[in-house]
Amino acid sequence: MLIDRSGKVILLHRKINELDIDHAYYALGQSLQVVQAEFGTMGVMICADASTGNHEIFRTL
């Protein structure tokens, strides 16, 4: 989650690469997102999103 200076949520990310544990604690997302923040364009990945072995995910952000 990214929040701007005024407290508004500007990006809410749900991980896209599912772990084999804790399914009850999170919902899966469908894609990576970017947002224009005050200091530049930002993207978010969480934990296992970076563990796919697919480097296209990193390049997308």
Buried (B, 14 or more C-beta within 10 A) or exposed (E): EBEEEEEEEBBEBBBBBEEEEEEEEEEEBEEBBEBEBEEEEBBBBEEEBBEEEEEEBEEEE
